[in-house]
Amino acid sequence: MRFEIIWTERAKKDLKNIEKVVCERIINKVYSASESDNLFLEKIKNQQYHKIRIGNYRIIVQRVLSTKTLIVLRVGHRKNIHKKI
Protein backbone atom coordinates (compact mmCIF):
# COMPACT_ATOMS: atom_id res chain seq x y z
CA MET A 1 0.00 0.00 0.00
CA ARG A 2 1.77 3.12 -1.24
CA PHE A 3 1.09 6.44 0.46
CA GLU A 4 1.60 9.84 -1.15
CA ILE A 5 4.04 11.98 0.85
CA ILE A 6 3.28 15.63 1.56
CA TRP A 7 6.00 17.72 3.22
CA THR A 8 4.75 20.78 5.11
CA GLU A 9 6.70 24.01 4.84
CA ARG A 10 7.64 23.68 8.52
CA ALA A 11 9.09 20.20 7.93
CA LYS A 12 11.13 21.47 4.96
CA LYS A 13 12.48 24.27 7.13
CA ASP A 14 13.33 21.79 9.90
CA LEU A 15 15.33 19.70 7.41
CA LYS A 16 17.46 22.68 6.44
CA ASN A 17 18.71 22.93 10.04
CA ILE A 18 19.92 19.31 10.10
CA GLU A 19 23.24 18.11 8.71
CA LYS A 20 23.13 16.65 5.20
CA VAL A 21 23.99 13.02 6.06
CA VAL A 22 21.21 12.79 8.64
CA CYS A 23 18.85 14.63 6.30
CA GLU A 24 19.33 11.97 3.62
CA ARG A 25 18.64 9.20 6.14
CA ILE A 26 15.44 10.97 7.22
CA ILE A 27 14.18 11.36 3.65
CA ASN A 28 14.96 7.72 2.82
CA LYS A 29 13.14 6.54 5.96
CA VAL A 30 10.03 8.58 5.11
CA TYR A 31 9.89 7.07 1.63
CA SER A 32 10.37 3.59 3.09
CA ALA A 33 7.56 4.24 5.57
CA SER A 34 5.26 5.33 2.75
CA GLU A 35 5.73 1.98 1.02
CA SER A 36 5.32 -0.27 4.06
CA ASP A 37 2.28 -0.98 6.17
CA ASN A 38 2.94 0.58 9.62
CA LEU A 39 6.43 -0.91 9.72
CA PHE A 40 8.14 2.28 10.90
CA LEU A 41 5.22 4.23 12.36
CA GLU A 42 4.67 4.45 16.11
CA LYS A 43 1.52 6.08 17.49
CA ILE A 44 2.18 9.04 19.79
CA LYS A 45 0.31 8.64 23.05
CA ASN A 46 -2.79 10.88 23.36
CA GLN A 47 -2.20 12.32 19.87
CA GLN A 48 -3.51 11.67 16.38
CA TYR A 49 0.03 11.66 15.01
CA HIS A 50 2.69 9.03 14.48
CA LYS A 51 6.45 9.22 14.81
CA ILE A 52 9.29 7.68 12.88
CA ARG A 53 12.60 7.19 14.68
CA ILE A 54 15.97 7.78 13.01
CA GLY A 55 18.80 7.67 15.53
CA ASN A 56 18.40 10.75 17.74
CA TYR A 57 15.90 12.37 15.40
CA ARG A 58 12.14 11.99 15.12
CA ILE A 59 9.72 12.68 12.29
CA ILE A 60 6.16 13.57 13.24
CA VAL A 61 3.67 12.48 10.58
CA GLN A 62 -0.06 12.36 10.14
CA ARG A 63 -1.43 9.38 8.26
CA VAL A 64 -4.67 9.89 6.35
CA LEU A 65 -6.04 6.51 5.32
CA SER A 66 -8.96 7.81 3.26
CA THR A 67 -6.67 9.59 0.78
CA LYS A 68 -3.60 7.38 1.34
CA THR A 69 -1.38 10.32 2.26
CA LEU A 70 1.42 10.67 4.75
CA ILE A 71 1.82 14.29 5.86
CA VAL A 72 5.23 15.12 7.34
CA LEU A 73 4.60 17.78 9.98
CA ARG A 74 7.87 18.24 11.89
CA VAL A 75 11.42 16.91 11.97
CA GLY A 76 13.71 17.40 14.93
CA HIS A 77 15.91 16.08 17.70
CA ARG A 78 14.24 13.64 20.06
CA LYS A 79 14.82 15.77 23.16
CA ASN A 80 12.56 18.61 22.02
CA ILE A 81 10.42 17.42 19.09
CA HIS A 82 7.39 16.53 21.22
CA LYS A 83 7.26 20.05 22.63
CA LYS A 84 6.93 21.44 19.09
CA ILE A 85 3.77 19.54 18.12
Summary of the structure (lengths in Angstrom):
residues: 85
radius of gyration: 11.8
end to end distance: 26.9
largest distance: 34.2
contacts: 229
relative contact order: 0.24
helix: 32%
strand: 33%
